[in-house]
């Protein structure tokens, strides 16, 4: 079995024997090995970083528990109807895919079309802010790493602001 020539994109990405050899020559064996080990050990998606489905489910459960319990989220809770069971399941399915994990939501319902699906609900600045605050509190209480939490909070705020319809 002979050596195959890899293209320059593969070489610079550090893939395969050729990429490893180039990396070792440029950076030195130990620093190259450390970089490759760290890259292999670090999560490639927010879904992996959070801890997979079990941790996403814990986040969603805490989010809706807080919404149900905390007076600070009363207006947000009122917009969800008498039970949160359906919302819990759909948010779990959605977040799994949105965070880079399995696309449970899309496999069941197709494209999320978030704005369209939320049009029947009156969403203003107060509801947006309560949703983001509730999710941020849930992320804090379920141990989402601080740097990921900050990134997700910014993304949630951007999306929640886009969902406003009044």
C-alpha positions in Angstrom: 0.0 0.0 0.0 1.5 3.3 -1.1 1.3 6.8 0.2 -1.4 8.9 -1.3 -0.8 12.6 -2.0 -3.3 14.8 -0.1 -4.5 18.2 -1.3 -3.2 21.3 0.4 -6.5 21.9 2.3 -6.1 18.5 3.9 -2.5 19.2 4.7 -3.1 22.5 6.3 -6.0 21.1 8.3 -3.6 18.7 9.9 -5.5 15.6 8.7 -3.8 12.3 8.0 -0.2 11.3 8.1 0.8 14.1 5.7 -0.9 16.8 7.8 0.7 15.4 10.9 4.2 15.4 9.3 3.8 19.0 8.2 2.5 20.0 11.6 5.4 18.2 13.4 8.0 19.9 11.2 6.6 23.4 11.6 5.6 23.4 15.3 7.7 20.7 16.8 6.5 17.3 17.7 5.2 17.9 21.3 3.3 21.1 20.6 1.8 19.5 17.5 0.8 16.5 19.4 -0.7 18.7 22.2 -2.7 20.7 19.6 -4.0 17.6 17.9 -5.0 16.0 21.3 -6.7 19.2 22.4 -8.6 19.5 19.1 -9.8 15.8 19.4 -10.8 16.3 23.0 -12.7 19.6 22.6 -16.3 19.5 21.6 -17.1 20.3 18.0 -20.6 21.7 18.6 -22.5 23.5 21.3 -24.6 20.3 21.6 -21.5 18.3 22.6 -20.2 21.2 24.7 -23.4 21.3 26.8 -23.3 17.5 27.2 -25.7 16.0 24.7 -29.4 15.2 25.0 -29.4 14.5 28.7 -28.1 18.0 29.5 -30.3 19.7 26.9 -33.3 18.0 28.5 -32.2 19.2 31.9 -31.8 22.8 30.5 -35.3 22.7 29.0 -36.8 21.2 32.1 -35.2 23.9 34.3 -36.3 26.6 31.9 -40.0 25.6 32.1 -39.8 24.9 35.8 -38.5 28.4 36.4 -41.2 29.9 34.1 -43.8 28.0 36.2 -42.4 29.0 39.6 -40.8 32.5 39.4 -43.1 35.5 39.6 -40.5 37.4 37.5 -41.6 35.3 34.5 -45.4 35.6 35.0 -46.2 37.3 31.7 -44.1 34.8 29.8 -45.8 31.9 31.6 -49.3 33.3 30.9 -48.6 33.2 27.2 -48.0 29.5 27.3 -51.5 28.2 28.2 -52.5 25.8 31.0 -49.8 23.1 30.4 -46.2 23.3 29.4 -45.7 19.7 28.3 -46.0 20.3 24.6 -43.8 23.3 24.8 -41.1 21.4 26.8 -41.0 18.6 24.2 -40.8 20.9 21.2 -38.1 23.2 22.7 -36.1 20.1 23.6 -36.4 18.8 20.0 -35.6 22.2 18.5 -32.6 22.9 20.8 -31.0 19.6 20.1 -30.8 20.4 16.4 -30.1 24.1 16.8 -27.1 23.3 19.0 -25.7 20.9 16.4 -27.1 17.6 17.6 -29.9 15.4 16.2 -32.5 17.2 14.2 -35.5 15.8 16.1 -37.7 18.9 15.4 -37.1 19.0 11.7 -37.6 15.3 11.3 -41.1 15.7 12.8 -42.3 19.1 11.7 -39.9 20.3 8.9 -38.2 23.7 8.9 -38.8 25.4 12.3 -40.1 28.7 10.8 -39.9 30.2 14.2 -41.4 33.6 13.5 -44.4 32.1 11.7 -45.0 29.5 14.4 -44.9 32.2 17.1 -47.1 34.7 15.3 -50.3 33.6 17.2 -48.6 34.7 20.4 -48.3 38.3 21.5 -44.5 38.8 21.9 -43.2 42.2 22.9 -40.1 43.5 24.7 -41.3 42.3 28.1 -41.9 38.7 26.8 -38.6 38.7 25.0 -36.7 39.9 28.0 -38.4 37.4 30.3 -37.7 34.5 27.9 -34.0 35.4 27.7 -33.7 36.0 31.4 -35.4 32.7 32.2 -33.2 30.8 29.8 -30.1 32.5 31.1 -31.1 31.6 34.7 -31.7 28.0 33.6 -28.3 27.9 31.8 -26.7 29.1 35.0 -28.5 26.7 37.2 -27.8 23.7 35.0 -24.1 24.3 34.7 -23.7 25.5 31.1 -20.1 26.7 30.8 -19.8 30.4 31.2 -18.2 31.1 27.8 -20.9 29.0 26.0 -23.6 30.5 28.1 -22.6 34.0 27.0 -22.6 33.0 23.4 -25.9 31.3 23.7 -27.5 34.2 25.5 -26.5 36.6 22.7 -27.9 34.2 20.1 -31.1 33.8 22.1 -31.5 37.6 22.5 -31.0 38.1 18.8 -33.6 35.4 17.9 -36.1 36.5 20.6 -35.9 40.1 19.4 -36.6 38.9 15.9 -39.7 37.1 17.2 -41.3 40.2 18.5 -44.6 41.0 16.8 -45.8 44.0 18.7 
